[in-house]
Amino acid sequence: MNHPLPATALQLRSLIHASGELEISLVDEPLPVPGEHEVLIRIEATPLNPSDQGLLLGPADLSTVQAAGSPERPVLKAQLPAAAMPAMAARVGQSLAVGNEGAGTVVAAGDSAAAQALLGKKVAAIGGAMYAQYRCVPLSQCLLLPDDATAAEGASCFVNPLTALGMVETMRREGHTALVHTAAASNLGQMLNRICLQDGIGLVNIVRSPAQAALLRGQGAVHVCDSSADSFSHDLTEALVQTGATLAFDATGGGTLAGQILPAMEVALNRNASEYSRYGSPVHKQVYLYGGLDTSPTTFRRNFGMAWGMGGWLLFPFLNKIGPAGADALKQRVARELRSTFRSHYAGELSLTQALAPEQVRRYAQRATGEKFLIKPN
């Protein structure tokens, strides 16, 4: 279906004022003309990922959320705690476009043959500013979707799928043989479980409730540890003994969880050690913090020997590290397994205006399992 192109289109913006007030609004932006190797996409679906909410909402106190503007052009306002303002200094006064990824139909294309070949096709794209009715992106940031795929099916092609594949690729490149993953009942966690089952990789899934544990076991997960259970430390250690996992990806970031995983790895490694070492096991244990679901300080007690590491891991630096060919190989697997390994589930759909409604913001800002939303800008 052909859609006449407007002169301007709506884009969602997030602004923090020097006064400490967060303001989220919709602005009219001129429609860009694609360059030679670019395409213009009519965005039909874009997910509200936790990584998007960090930019969208910042550290705002959501108990202060208020609606302003008009029904057609709503404005959302909230106050930031004074203690959070120093960390926001670099973005004060900047109206920032939001949305890491999305999918839609290519409605205009640059002059190159590769760009013209996508005209009228449905693609997924990454590159920011996706909470908009139209988005112009380079070809390198697009993924051609299967002919019968919907935009909703392709909307989450990049962040979660490539993060899950990136974890497995990091494991292989760093010489580990199995993985630990926290917040494992999330969309991302369910994808990672399917990848590991398909590829024969040991995976220890850490969840925070019996219901989440049952969800993953129902999907074939072998090793599921509930952090709310009294037996969590024992269960985690036994799962590590069985899998030999020495690499963990922690979505919580803060709190004590990373500091519980490392000593459990040490105990598991020493279970079969042939001799005692005062410095602990010589096998390197690594925890990567890749999310911030827990905003409290990361705390741990060093009772896991000397062969260990704790650091940050982000998708885009990893993709840059493995280069275009390595990244393209991961993207092609996502396209092949879009409706199986990399399928996503959403709790509901929102228009751009609905995404600014206080009651909706409070709901999706909880980042609860099974409560991921899809924005449909058009």
LUMDREN-425412 format. One line per field, with one value per atom (N, C-alpha, C): y, x, z; atom name. Coordinates in steps of 0.001 Angstrom, whole numbers. Example, Ala and Ser with C-alpha at 12.3 -4.5 7.8 and 13.67 -1.06 7.14 Angstrom:
c2 <- (-5690:-4500:-3300:-2250:-1060:30) .
c1 <- (13190:12300:13200:12850:13670:12900) .
c3 <- (7800:7800:7800:7080:7140:7870) .
atom <- (N:CA:C:N:CA:C) .
# end
This chain:
c2 <- (-1191:0:1234:2211:3432:4469:5123:6166:7486:8507:9799:10336:10884:11353:12773:12992:14340:15177:16462:17340:17194:16921:16748:15517:15035:13865:13983:13274:13361:12546:13095:12402:12663:11618:11751:12243:13218:13810:13826:13659:13705:14817:15685:16865:17000:17238:17555:19016:19788:21201:21389:22531:22849:22882:23095:23121:21730:20683:19314:18707:19363:18836:18055:16857:16059:16432:16630:16940:16035:15250:14367:14897:15103:15711:15141:15516:15157:16418:16347:17505:17144:18159:17984:18132:17130:17176:17096:17885:17763:16366:15861:14536:14622:13826:13897:13222:13640:13016:12027:10743:9748:10072:9878:9974:8743:8679:7615:6226:6023:4693:4671:5398:5475:5135:4811:4587:5330:5721:6343:5297:5045:3998:4620:4156:4492:3522:4027:3166:2682:1368:764:64:-218:-852:-624:-267:-42:-370:-1179:-1653:-674:-769:-33:-937:-936:-1738:-1029:-1785:-1132:-140:-456:459:1753:1704:2920:3773:3107:3844:4638:4180:4941:6333:6452:7760:8472:7732:8321:8989:8271:8738:9244:8867:9243:8741:9431:9031:9748:10094:10852:10096:10844:10288:10174:8948:8759:9025:9206:9605:11061:11799:13211:13425:12344:12459:13241:14170:14956:15085:15125:15314:16787:17211:18585:18547:19722:19768:19503:18963:18689:17209:16691:15274:14909:15841:15565:15702:16603:16846:16818:15637:15554:15850:16327:16547:15873:15146:14473:15170:15469:16137:15358:15371:14720:15399:15247:15890:14880:15300:14471:14764:13747:14013:14889:15784:16695:15921:14786:14002:13409:13298:12704:13720:14994:16020:16080:15912:15980:14967:13766:12750:13095:13997:14379:15656:16193:17498:17548:16469:16471:16526:16164:16170:17266:18077:19172:20135:20451:21403:20815:19508:18864:18068:18361:17610:16375:15201:13971:13058:12572:11590:10221:9421:8164:6998:5805:4576:3933:2835:2204:1516:855:-13:22:-474:-528:-1207:-1248:-1883:-1181:-1263:-643:-836:-24:-147:966:615:1600:2351:3667:4472:5410:5545:6331:5788:5896:5305:6158:6061:6752:6149:6726:6354:5046:4547:3327:2147:1153:-21:-764:-834:-1546:-841:490:1241:1076:1192:1059:-329:-1336:-2708:-2893:-1995:-2099:-1312:-537:295:-584:-259:-1035:-2265:-2566:-3754:-3426:-4479:-4325:-4643:-3723:-3880:-3585:-4146:-3735:-2796:-1896:-932:-588:-167:279:1564:2367:3608:4769:4533:5601:6367:7196:8077:7317:6100:5269:5537:6300:6659:7846:7551:8564:7919:8745:8200:7796:8478:8159:8261:7434:7453:7149:7995:7785:7166:6021:5312:4812:4613:3998:2532:2019:616:-332:37:-839:-1051:-199:-304:-963:-1570:-2218:-3732:-4417:-5864:-6166:-6717:-7077:-8205:-8012:-9026:-10005:-11221:-12152:-11529:-11922:-11306:-11333:-12400:-12535:-12063:-11433:-10973:-9644:-9454:-8179:-7277:-5983:-5046:-5387:-5810:-6177:-7335:-8304:-9442:-9007:-7990:-7550:-6396:-5849:-4635:-4822:-6001:-6275:-7170:-6938:-7777:-7550:-6409:-6045:-6155:-5350:-5207:-6536:-7172:-8428:-9588:-9835:-10959:-10839:-9651:-9509:-9506:-9031:-9118:-10575:-11371:-12786:-13515:-13285:-13909:-13393:-12112:-11543:-12169:-12527:-13213:-14565:-15305:-16614:-16458:-15461:-15232:-14788:-13968:-13568:-14784:-15668:-16910:-17684:-17850:-18623:-17933:-16625:-15897:-15796:-15839:-15707:-17058:-18146:-19461:-20105:-19624:-20266:-21306:-22143:-23213:-23200:-22372:-22308:-20935:-20602:-19250:-19238:-18087:-17761:-16480:-16410:-15200:-14858:-13584:-13130:-12455:-12214:-11704:-12583:-13878:-14840:-15103:-14613:-14817:-13698:-12727:-11624:-12126:-11252:-11595:-12012:-11238:-11545:-12885:-13124:-14374:-15579:-15457:-16562:-16836:-15772:-15958:-16683:-16229:-16849:-18324:-18658:-20053:-20873:-20312:-21040:-21220:-20190:-20294:-21397:-21397:-22367:-23788:-23960:-25292:-25759:-24859:-25209:-25502:-24742:-24876:-25815:-26408:-27350:-26696:-25515:-24768:-24820:-25115:-25100:-23693:-23515:-22197:-22294:-21449:-21344:-20096:-20287:-19185:-18770:-17512:-17001:-16131:-16473:-15737:-15313:-14593:-14079:-14531:-15531:-16011:-17425:-18182:-19527:-19482:-18462:-18361:-18209:-17405:-17234:-18530:-19232:-20515:-21504:-21538:-22447:-22065:-20764:-20300:-20836:-20706:-21156:-22674:-23358:-24831:-25330:-24615:-24976:-24800:-23997:-23780:-24628:-25588:-26537:-26206:-25112:-24751:-25859:-26213:-27313:-26825:-25727:-25217:-23861:-23834:-22610:-22430:-21289:-21004:-19780:-19938:-18877:-18149:-16873:-16126:-15832:-16014:-15794:-17026:-18163:-19408:-19471:-20095:-20256:-21086:-21943:-22845:-22252:-20943:-20350:-20597:-20340:-20500:-21941:-22890:-24302:-24659:-24210:-24534:-23953:-22715:-22069:-22823:-23186:-23906:-25231:-25978:-27271:-27105:-26061:-25819:-25478:-24761:-24411:-25640:-26542:-27791:-28588:-28654:-29466:-28863:-27529:-26884:-26477:-26221:-25696:-24239:-23506:-22110:-21231:-20448:-19504:-18084:-17857:-16542:-16224:-15020:-14612:-13232:-13044:-11743:-11329:-10207:-9771:-8529:-8665:-7553:-6623:-7075:-6247:-5121:-5428:-4396:-4072:-3602:-3252:-4388:-4132:-5128:-6180:-7347:-8384:-9571:-9582:-10800:-11175:-10205:-10510:-11053:-10497:-10949:-12297:-12826:-14191:-15183:-14739:-15637:-16019:-15061:-15337:-16355:-16203:-17238:-18597:-18628:-19918:-20587:-19792:-20345:-20913:-20193:-20643:-21964:-22050:-23288:-24442:-24180:-25227:-25689:-24767:-25121:-25925:-25548:-26236:-27602:-27856:-29131:-30304:-30123:-31192:-30853:-29863:-29475:-30586:-30823:-31899:-31455:-30135:-29648:-28279:-27955:-26689:-25560:-24387:-23188:-22060:-21406:-20296:-19127:-19112:-18023:-18384:-19527:-19941:-20642:-20972:-21669:-20802:-21402:-20627:-20364:-20944:-20756:-19381:-18610:-17258:-17298:-16509:-16359:-14917:-14721:-13377:-13102:-11928:-11440:-10114:-10035:-8785:-8182:-6935:-6195:-5520:-5877:-5303:-4535:-4459:-3744:-3065:-2365:-1642:-1721:-2914:-3070:-2730:-2948:-2560:-1370:-218:1002:1237:302:446:83:414:75:-1435:-1799:-3199:-3576:-4561:-4927:-6400:-6697:-8090:-8204:-9440:-9751:-10647:-10316:-11050:-12379:-13359:-14701:-15714:-15295:-16166:-16233:-16167:-16320:-15074:-15245:-14110:-14124:-15212:-15306:-14940:-13656:-13208:-11833:-11487:-10166:-9761:-8447:-7891:-6606:-6497:-5320:-5095:-4113:-3792:-4426:-4654:-5217:-4534:-4009:-3364:-3921:-3963:-4566:-3841:-2533:-1831:-1858:-1668:-1866:-3286:-4274:-5653:-5837:-5286:-5413:-4728:-3593:-2922:-3791:-4483:-5335:-6503:-7114:-8290:-7897:-6628:-6149:-6417:-5772:-5893:-7321:-8125:-9502:-10326:-10181:-10915:-10480:-9168:-8655:-9109:-9125:-9527:-10996:-11830:-13251:-13418:-12616:-12677:-12189:-11099:-10551:-11558:-12262:-13214:-14375:-14771:-15815:-15307:-14047:-13471:-13517:-13117:-13130:-14538:-15529:-16917:-17471:-17056:-17645:-16626:-15684:-14582:-15055:-16119:-16563:-17723:-18122:-19232:-18754:-18859:-18506:-17081:-16144:-14728:-14050:-14822:-14220:-13436:-12365:-11528:-11485:-11228:-11115:-9746:-9165:-7829:-7849:-7020:-6929:-6068:-5207:-4341:-3417:-2639:-1696:-296:690:2081:2958:3996:5020:5955:6869:7837:8669:9078:9880:9048:7811:6956:6674:6633:6374:7480:8655:9776:9894:8969:8995:8541:9299:8951:7521:7029:5672:4620:4885:3953:4015:5198:5358:4591:4729:4026:2516:2051:606:94:700:143:453:1491:1815:792:-69:-1112:-2162:-2273:-3237:-4656:-4966:-6277:-7323:-8568:-9669:-9779:-9874:-9976:-8657:-7534:-6218:-5329:-5906:-5129:-4637:-3365:-2757:-2421:-2291:-1953:-619:317:1583:1463:1890:1896:3357:4008:5455:5916:5039:5463:4869) .
c1 <- (848:0:879:590:1365:799:1682:1276:1854:1027:1573:2484:3599:4573:4241:4138:3867:5143:4998:6166:6853:6066:6612:5980:6607:6083:6444:5690:5881:7087:7773:8884:8793:9036:8989:10333:10314:11535:11507:12691:12854:13835:13433:14229:14295:15480:15647:16051:15260:15537:16519:17162:18099:17401:16088:15309:15127:15499:15305:14003:13332:12068:12297:11721:11719:10493:10694:9582:9655:8605:8521:7398:7692:6713:6836:5891:5912:6162:7118:7456:7336:7073:7044:8450:8891:10209:10043:10801:10741:11152:10474:10823:12147:13142:14442:14400:15304:15468:16627:16415:17488:18690:19877:21098:21272:22366:22589:22432:22962:22943:22032:20932:19986:18576:17719:16301:15459:14269:13297:12246:12067:11156:9943:8766:7548:7475:7741:7839:6446:6280:4985:4976:6143:6221:7608:7667:8946:8775:9667:9446:9933:9308:9757:10697:11970:12971:13414:13898:14484:15582:16381:17450:16883:15688:15040:14538:14039:13457:14502:15751:16804:16941:16822:16887:15538:14470:13136:12794:13003:12547:13673:14924:16029:15765:16296:16058:14868:13865:12718:11970:11436:10577:9173:8748:7489:6266:6467:5340:4954:5826:5555:5038:4757:4334:3026:3007:1806:1615:353:26:-188:283:74:-188:-226:-472:-1931:-2168:-3522:-3648:-4863:-5006:-4248:-4188:-3467:-1958:-1554:-135:145:66:293:1739:1934:3266:3280:4325:4464:5562:5296:6284:6483:7718:8046:9292:9493:10625:11731:12973:14122:14549:14971:15536:16780:16981:18129:19443:19492:20734:21079:20078:20325:20811:20679:20989:22464:23428:24828:25147:24579:24838:24163:23190:22453:22987:24072:24566:24798:25288:25633:24415:23234:22056:21062:21330:20427:20282:19047:18767:18744:19036:19040:17747:17039:15842:16277:16176:16746:15670:15923:15029:15269:14218:14267:13848:14288:13873:14997:15540:16707:16399:15243:14990:13524:13236:11861:11783:10588:10396:9275:9342:8309:8605:7970:8070:8933:9823:10671:9813:9688:8817:9601:10888:11755:13162:13957:15295:16266:17538:18601:18835:19779:19997:20758:21429:22210:21295:21835:21046:20564:21417:21036:19892:19918:18836:17537:17615:16429:15803:16638:16139:15235:15351:14530:13232:13049:11853:10599:9686:8457:8596:9816:10061:9878:9619:9527:10889:11378:12696:12634:13579:13856:15055:15137:16231:16633:17874:18401:19177:19328:20064:19538:18548:18011:16907:16198:15134:14012:13719:12701:11288:11132:9791:9338:9093:8773:7956:7254:6445:7301:8407:9329:10761:11624:13037:13909:14922:15880:17142:17576:18736:19640:20927:21819:21447:21782:21502:22126:23291:24003:23232:22249:21464:20099:19933:18667:18830:17732:17664:16389:16525:15366:14606:13318:12496:11942:11601:10941:9689:9340:8224:6918:6692:5415:5471:6573:6709:5988:5441:4812:5843:5532:6418:6524:5418:5444:6403:6428:7340:8798:9038:10409:10872:9972:10305:11462:11567:12615:13706:14075:15072:16495:16758:18146:18566:17994:18540:18564:17403:17384:18044:17686:18318:19837:20328:21774:22493:21811:22402:22548:21491:21547:22613:22646:23678:25064:25138:26419:26960:26074:26506:27130:26473:26995:28323:28403:29637:30771:30449:31448:31962:31054:31436:32456:32168:33064:34416:34385:35625:36512:35912:36693:37025:36678:37109:36276:35055:34146:33305:32629:31846:30370:29979:28581:28332:27057:26661:25754:25772:24778:24093:22768:22036:21012:20986:19999:18830:17746:16503:16122:16259:16209:14818:13764:12416:11984:12852:12547:12473:12012:12019:13414:14411:15798:16213:15852:16220:15607:14357:13713:14387:14809:15556:16871:17600:18881:18697:17648:17375:17154:16386:16140:17433:18275:19560:20410:20514:21381:20858:19544:18975:19278:19136:19363:20831:21722:23156:23868:23136:23750:24681:24323:25150:24505:25295:24799:24446:23244:22781:22142:22617:22020:21146:19838:18875:18544:18789:18440:17190:16161:14894:14592:13488:13212:11872:11219:9954:9681:8874:8488:7753:6930:6188:7141:8196:9177:9950:10248:10942:10086:8793:7884:7771:7766:7691:8865:10075:11261:11333:10993:11005:10005:8886:7901:8416:9482:10104:11359:11542:12634:13907:13921:15137:15511:16779:17251:17645:18373:18891:18249:17329:16636:16782:17291:17511:16698:15861:14986:15678:16026:16766:15932:14597:13752:13673:14212:14143:15256:14958:15968:17147:16895:17940:18716:18585:19162:20660:21422:22876:23257:22582:22848:22458:21271:20793:21723:22190:23079:24400:24955:26227:26108:25023:24844:24679:23977:23811:25154:26000:27325:28228:28093:28858:28470:27169:26693:27022:27021:27261:28706:29435:30788:30820:29729:29656:30608:31408:32327:32153:31066:30759:29303:29060:27695:27407:26156:25665:24541:24750:23819:23057:21737:20881:20532:20725:20316:21319:22603:23629:23963:22981:23221:22886:23069:22738:23813:23415:24363:24451:23633:23532:24853:25535:26832:27799:27726:28583:28198:27028:26656:27090:27109:27450:28927:29816:31254:31680:31282:31682:31065:29845:29250:30068:30564:31451:32712:33277:34503:34281:33167:32857:32696:31998:31783:33104:34006:35310:36153:36074:36883:36326:35087:34461:35303:35869:36641:38121:38576:39990:40883:42017:42919:43877:44092:44976:44520:44909:44511:45445:44866:45656:45168:46101:45726:45126:45366:44852:43541:42995:41741:41950:40852:40937:41650:42508:43178:42287:41080:40167:39502:39566:39007:37485:36920:35470:35124:34109:33790:32297:31972:30594:30559:29682:29474:28135:28152:26934:26485:25296:24847:23535:22999:21752:21784:20696:20620:19237:18655:17336:17348:18484:18676:19627:19148:19956:20794:20752:21569:23026:23969:25378:25584:26546:26922:27848:27458:28240:28626:29821:30269:31406:31619:32725:33697:34965:35955:36307:35468:35689:35674:36249:36214:37565:38637:39973:40425:41466:42062:41826:41312:41086:39636:39378:38008:37986:36835:36650:35193:34966:33619:33694:32871:32926:31620:31639:30439:30471:29291:29160:27988:28228:27177:27184:26018:25872:26685:26542:27141:28666:29329:30783:31179:30360:30664:30553:29501:29342:30487:30938:32089:33340:33450:34622:34685:33539:33561:33511:33239:33312:32055:31945:30736:30397:31399:31111:30554:31148:30665:29268:29017:27700:26649:27004:26045:25661:26602:26297:25252:25360:24370:23010:23012:21752:21034:21779:21154:20519:21121:20489:19172:19157:17914:16827:17152:16157:15640:16547:16133:15213:15440:14714:13802:13290:12500:11280:10620:9377:9577:10805:11062:11977:13265:14223:14055:13771:13828:12464:11428:10104:9996:9218:8980:7484:7191:5802:5604:4422:4133:2837:2816:1622:548:948:-20:655:-164:331:-135:716:424:706:-97:241:1280:1813:2767:2124:873:213:-85:-488:-771:486:1644:2900:3240:2576:2821:1762:812:-224:373:175:792:538:-704:-1014:-243:-17:758:2236:2746:4153:4439:3564:3781:3762:2963:2884:4142:4540:5700:7011:7024:8260:8596:7647:7925:8891:8976:9870:9627:8391:8028:8029:8318:8277:6888:6827:5551:4854:5513:4895:5642:6159:6843:5824:5941:4958:5577:4687:5058:4394:5174:4622:4370:3186:2842:2647:3695:3661:2659:2304:1390:-2) .
c3 <- (0:0:0:-854:-920:42:789:1710:1216:996:600:1700:1305:2295:2731:4032:4527:4530:4734:4824:6172:7210:8551:9190:10248:10968:12438:13271:14717:15176:16172:16824:18320:19117:20571:21083:21978:22515:24041:24643:26098:26444:27357:27715:29229:29743:31167:31287:32017:32225:33376:33406:34484:35841:35824:37070:37669:36898:37367:36910:35964:35448:34154:34095:32873:32059:30762:29872:28648:28425:27250:26373:25099:24204:22801:21943:20533:19721:18794:17975:16496:15689:14235:13680:12930:12306:10787:10025:8564:8122:7119:6599:5841:6220:5537:4165:3305:1990:2100:1778:1923:1046:1619:840:-29:-753:-1744:-1150:57:670:1907:1836:2951:2469:3445:3158:4189:3771:4670:5010:6308:6771:7448:7050:7784:8957:10167:11346:11748:11804:12130:13481:14041:15359:15934:17223:17898:19379:19965:21330:22393:23546:24731:25516:25145:25850:27129:28126:29308:28949:27929:27526:26952:26372:25880:27042:28063:29178:29954:29911:30582:30007:28679:28028:28102:27929:27916:29243:30339:31651:32542:32220:33095:34506:35501:36896:37513:36708:37205:38302:39232:40277:39690:39397:38685:39556:40850:41689:41435:40726:40432:39009:38281:36880:36764:35792:35524:34018:33602:32194:31909:30741:30296:28798:28171:26732:26404:25214:24736:24409:24194:23826:22557:21591:20347:20517:21386:21629:23132:23730:25179:25535:26739:27311:28674:28946:30237:31024:32283:33120:34416:34904:36179:36740:38020:38681:38958:38748:39093:40524:41271:42596:42461:43401:43344:43276:43966:43992:42635:41745:40427:39402:39684:38689:38272:39177:38718:37620:37688:36673:35350:35365:34162:33531:34056:33605:32102:31514:30091:29184:29684:28819:29157:30170:30532:29357:29027:27958:26568:26427:25117:24916:23833:23479:22702:23319:22764:22184:20976:20353:20978:21091:21838:20945:21308:20638:19865:20358:19740:18416:18327:17177:16794:15600:15143:13791:13232:11929:11192:9862:9048:7574:6755:5307:4735:3821:3160:2128:2316:1459:542:779:-108:55:-1012:-978:-1770:-1368:-2080:-3453:-4179:-5578:-5773:-4742:-4930:-5233:-5916:-6277:-5031:-4003:-2780:-2064:-2064:-1432:-2215:-3533:-4368:-4258:-4006:-3886:-2670:-1680:-474:-562:-1606:-1738:-1712:-811:-657:214:656:1483:2969:3735:5181:5793:6630:7228:8721:9438:10812:10765:11727:11725:13147:13286:14568:14321:15357:15166:15983:16866:17685:16987:17768:17261:16572:17042:16397:16910:17985:18432:17586:16338:15342:14242:13479:12394:11195:10985:9894:10403:9824:10239:9032:8800:7719:8301:7742:8290:7165:7460:6479:6248:5081:4760:5769:6294:7231:8523:8803:10030:9791:8612:8261:8173:8373:8171:7401:6204:5404:6079:6301:6951:5917:6343:5427:4827:3616:2890:3660:4434:5133:6584:6995:8381:8572:9760:10105:10783:10828:11517:13001:13591:15009:15259:14333:14480:14333:13543:13310:14170:14984:15731:16701:17286:18285:17713:16467:15790:16279:16864:17106:18576:19449:20809:21549:21723:22473:21719:20446:19747:19642:19262:19101:20449:21495:22832:23256:23064:23432:22623:21309:20479:20853:21205:21610:22884:23792:25017:24685:23800:23411:22670:21791:21044:21970:22967:23957:24712:25101:25778:24946:23677:22813:22648:22419:22160:23392:24578:25809:26442:25783:26226:27308:27520:28478:27743:28491:27866:28245:29215:29650:30260:30441:30828:32055:32738:33762:33308:33471:33093:34162:34571:35551:34839:35584:34983:33798:34007:32894:32351:33017:32499:31561:31342:30431:28993:28072:26654:26217:26647:26313:26899:28162:28810:28142:27703:27008:25660:24979:23723:23984:25012:25320:25662:26390:26710:25444:24485:23235:22437:22407:21699:22310:23638:24308:24164:24210:23981:22562:21606:20207:19922:20566:20301:21265:22204:23146:24145:24619:25568:26948:27972:29336:29763:30338:30765:32141:33051:34382:34391:34525:34511:35936:36270:37592:37471:38228:38232:39669:39849:41191:41767:41151:41710:41213:41947:41484:40152:39920:38664:37478:37647:36577:36344:37429:37288:36504:36814:36105:34632:34337:32951:32140:32670:31935:31837:32916:32855:31823:31695:30696:29281:29122:27821:27636:28526:28365:29101:29885:30622:31601:31636:32475:33861:33912:35186:35483:36457:36844:38349:38766:40186:40587:41595:42077:43225:43003:44018:45258:45171:46347:47240:46785:47555:48605:49736:50790:50307:49339:48837:47661:47415:46204:46093:47139:47063:46734:47384:47119:45690:45263:43920:42857:43077:42116:42017:43170:43165:42434:42696:42033:40526:40105:38666:38023:38745:38241:38174:39135:39093:37854:37573:36458:35093:34999:33705:33488:34585:34466:34027:34217:33787:34587:33884:34522:33967:33241:32690:32977:33522:33848:33274:32865:32423:33364:34053:35092:34645:34528:34109:35259:36499:37634:37881:37728:37865:39305:40074:41471:42414:43701:44714:44882:45372:45782:44837:43769:42968:42300:41685:41068:42102:43316:44399:44960:44615:44978:43909:42659:41558:41599:41812:41790:42849:44114:45092:44809:44236:43873:42774:41824:40792:41424:42401:43057:43793:44510:45228:44233:43127:42119:41520:41238:40661:41650:42920:43935:44320:43920:44252:43734:42549:41928:41793:42573:42493:43027:42361:42770:43871:44020:45078:45544:46796:47405:46968:46722:46444:47342:47994:48869:48075:46775:45933:45243:45568:44966:43639:42987:41713:40680:39846:38796:37581:37555:36424:36544:35466:35509:35535:36436:36573:36211:35366:34884:35001:35548:35553:34807:33809:33087:33515:33909:34214:32917:32435:31164:31302:32508:32748:34096:34417:35673:36289:36335:36929:38414:39058:40457:40461:40889:40832:42086:43028:44241:43924:44825:44583:44424:43597:43435:44581:45367:46549:46506:46972:47041:48052:48525:49432:48697:48719:47926:48592:48316:48846:47713:46552:45376:44683:45478:44913:44166:43345:42649:41143:40602:39158:38852:38755:38554:37900:37374:36803:36878:37014:36985:36163:35158:34308:33583:32678:31916:30539:29976:28622:27959:26758:25978:24560:23957:22635:21565:21462:20326:20335:21470:21472:21084:21488:21113:19602:18979:17535:16795:17309:16700:16812:17915:18155:17180:16882:16002:14524:14238:12866:12055:10866:10042:9654:9291:8864:10020:11202:12367:12766:12729:13087:12081:10785:9755:9906:10306:10518:11621:12685:13757:13263:12481:11962:11068:10254:9345:10102:11213:12017:12600:13032:13550:12487:11262:10176:9906:9935:9649:10732:11984:13114:13796:12997:13536:14309:13806:14439:15400:15605:16521:17649:17444:18489:18976:18052:18395:18442:18651:18762:20076:20032:21212:21521:22781:23224:23866:23672:24198:24994:26030:26871:26225:25291:24638:23656:22963:21976:22342:22067:22389:21177:20997:20021:20655:19878:20437:21544:21350:22376:23625:23432:24587:25400:24741:25438:26426:26292:27188:28277:28328:29358:30689:31775:33064:33506:33313:33777:32979:31691:30882:31244:31494:31874:33156:34137:35407:35202:34249:34018:33334:32196:31486:32181:33029:33749:34829:35176:36170:35625:34295:33638:34143:34404:34943:33839:34219:33261:32649:31326:30632:30412:30759:30634:29653:28595:27567:26545:26175:25269:23917:22935:21573:21230:20718:20241:18735:18312:16886:16461:15971:15745:14707:13761:12710:12855) .
atom <- (N:CA:C:N:CA:C:N:CA:C:N:CA:C:N:CA:C:N:CA:C:N:CA:C:N:CA:C:N:CA:C:N:CA:C:N:CA:C:N:CA:C:N:CA:C:N:CA:C:N:CA:C:N:CA:C:N:CA:C:N:CA:C:N:CA:C:N:CA:C:N:CA:C:N:CA:C:N:CA:C:N:CA:C:N:CA:C:N:CA:C:N:CA:C:N:CA:C:N:CA:C:N:CA:C:N:CA:C:N:CA:C:N:CA:C:N:CA:C:N:CA:C:N:CA:C:N:CA:C:N:CA:C:N:CA:C:N:CA:C:N:CA:C:N:CA:C:N:CA:C:N:CA:C:N:CA:C:N:CA:C:N:CA:C:N:CA:C:N:CA:C:N:CA:C:N:CA:C:N:CA:C:N:CA:C:N:CA:C:N:CA:C:N:CA:C:N:CA:C:N:CA:C:N:CA:C:N:CA:C:N:CA:C:N:CA:C:N:CA:C:N:CA:C:N:CA:C:N:CA:C:N:CA:C:N:CA:C:N:CA:C:N:CA:C:N:CA:C:N:CA:C:N:CA:C:N:CA:C:N:CA:C:N:CA:C:N:CA:C:N:CA:C:N:CA:C:N:CA:C:N:CA:C:N:CA:C:N:CA:C:N:CA:C:N:CA:C:N:CA:C:N:CA:C:N:CA:C:N:CA:C:N:CA:C:N:CA:C:N:CA:C:N:CA:C:N:CA:C:N:CA:C:N:CA:C:N:CA:C:N:CA:C:N:CA:C:N:CA:C:N:CA:C:N:CA:C:N:CA:C:N:CA:C:N:CA:C:N:CA:C:N:CA:C:N:CA:C:N:CA:C:N:CA:C:N:CA:C:N:CA:C:N:CA:C:N:CA:C:N:CA:C:N:CA:C:N:CA:C:N:CA:C:N:CA:C:N:CA:C:N:CA:C:N:CA:C:N:CA:C:N:CA:C:N:CA:C:N:CA:C:N:CA:C:N:CA:C:N:CA:C:N:CA:C:N:CA:C:N:CA:C:N:CA:C:N:CA:C:N:CA:C:N:CA:C:N:CA:C:N:CA:C:N:CA:C:N:CA:C:N:CA:C:N:CA:C:N:CA:C:N:CA:C:N:CA:C:N:CA:C:N:CA:C:N:CA:C:N:CA:C:N:CA:C:N:CA:C:N:CA:C:N:CA:C:N:CA:C:N:CA:C:N:CA:C:N:CA:C:N:CA:C:N:CA:C:N:CA:C:N:CA:C:N:CA:C:N:CA:C:N:CA:C:N:CA:C:N:CA:C:N:CA:C:N:CA:C:N:CA:C:N:CA:C:N:CA:C:N:CA:C:N:CA:C:N:CA:C:N:CA:C:N:CA:C:N:CA:C:N:CA:C:N:CA:C:N:CA:C:N:CA:C:N:CA:C:N:CA:C:N:CA:C:N:CA:C:N:CA:C:N:CA:C:N:CA:C:N:CA:C:N:CA:C:N:CA:C:N:CA:C:N:CA:C:N:CA:C:N:CA:C:N:CA:C:N:CA:C:N:CA:C:N:CA:C:N:CA:C:N:CA:C:N:CA:C:N:CA:C:N:CA:C:N:CA:C:N:CA:C:N:CA:C:N:CA:C:N:CA:C:N:CA:C:N:CA:C:N:CA:C:N:CA:C:N:CA:C:N:CA:C:N:CA:C:N:CA:C:N:CA:C:N:CA:C:N:CA:C:N:CA:C:N:CA:C:N:CA:C:N:CA:C:N:CA:C:N:CA:C:N:CA:C:N:CA:C:N:CA:C:N:CA:C:N:CA:C:N:CA:C:N:CA:C:N:CA:C:N:CA:C:N:CA:C:N:CA:C:N:CA:C:N:CA:C:N:CA:C:N:CA:C:N:CA:C:N:CA:C:N:CA:C:N:CA:C:N:CA:C:N:CA:C:N:CA:C:N:CA:C:N:CA:C:N:CA:C:N:CA:C:N:CA:C:N:CA:C:N:CA:C:N:CA:C:N:CA:C:N:CA:C:N:CA:C:N:CA:C:N:CA:C:N:CA:C:N:CA:C:N:CA:C:N:CA:C:N:CA:C:N:CA:C:N:CA:C:N:CA:C:N:CA:C:N:CA:C:N:CA:C:N:CA:C:N:CA:C:N:CA:C:N:CA:C:N:CA:C:N:CA:C:N:CA:C:N:CA:C:N:CA:C:N:CA:C:N:CA:C:N:CA:C:N:CA:C:N:CA:C:N:CA:C:N:CA:C:N:CA:C:N:CA:C:N:CA:C:N:CA:C:N:CA:C:N:CA:C:N:CA:C:N:CA:C:N:CA:C:N:CA:C:N:CA:C:N:CA:C:N:CA:C:N:CA:C:N:CA:C:N:CA:C:N:CA:C:N:CA:C:N:CA:C:N:CA:C:N:CA:C:N:CA:C:N:CA:C:N:CA:C:N:CA:C:N:CA:C:N:CA:C:N:CA:C:N:CA:C:N:CA:C:N:CA:C:N:CA:C:N:CA:C:N:CA:C:N:CA:C:N:CA:C:N:CA:C:N:CA:C:N:CA:C:N:CA:C:N:CA:C:N:CA:C:N:CA:C:N:CA:C:N:CA:C:N:CA:C:N:CA:C:N:CA:C:N:CA:C:N:CA:C:N:CA:C:N:CA:C:N:CA:C:N:CA:C:N:CA:C:N:CA:C:N:CA:C:N:CA:C:N:CA:C:N:CA:C:N:CA:C:N:CA:C:N:CA:C:N:CA:C:N:CA:C:N:CA:C:N:CA:C:N:CA:C:N:CA:C:N:CA:C:N:CA:C:N:CA:C:N:CA:C:N:CA:C:N:CA:C:N:CA:C:N:CA:C:N:CA:C:N:CA:C:N:CA:C:N:CA:C:N:CA:C:N:CA:C:N:CA:C:N:CA:C:N:CA:C:N:CA:C:N:CA:C:N:CA:C:N:CA:C) .
# end
